[in-house]
C-alpha cells in the first residue's frame, strides 16, 4: 500500500469551490484532489454532486 501526503493548495478560495456552499472539510478534500489532477471523489453525501470540477461518485447509488 502506498500513501501520499498532499499539501493544501494556497489558492483554495480561488478555485471556484466557495460558490457551491459546501463545508470546509469537503472543500479542502476537493481542492487537494482537483489541484493534484484527481479524477474521482467518492462520498456518501448526495449534496456534493453539484461540484463539477471533478467526477463525484455517491456510494449509495451503486449499492
Number of C-alpha atoms within 10 A of each C-alpha: 2 3 5 5 5 10 9 13 16 9 10 16 13 10 16 14 20 13 9 13 11 15 11 11 9 12 21 17 13 23 25 16 19 17 16 12 10 14 11 14 17 11 15 12 12 13 11 21 14 13 18 11 16 17 14 20 17 17 12 10 8 6 5
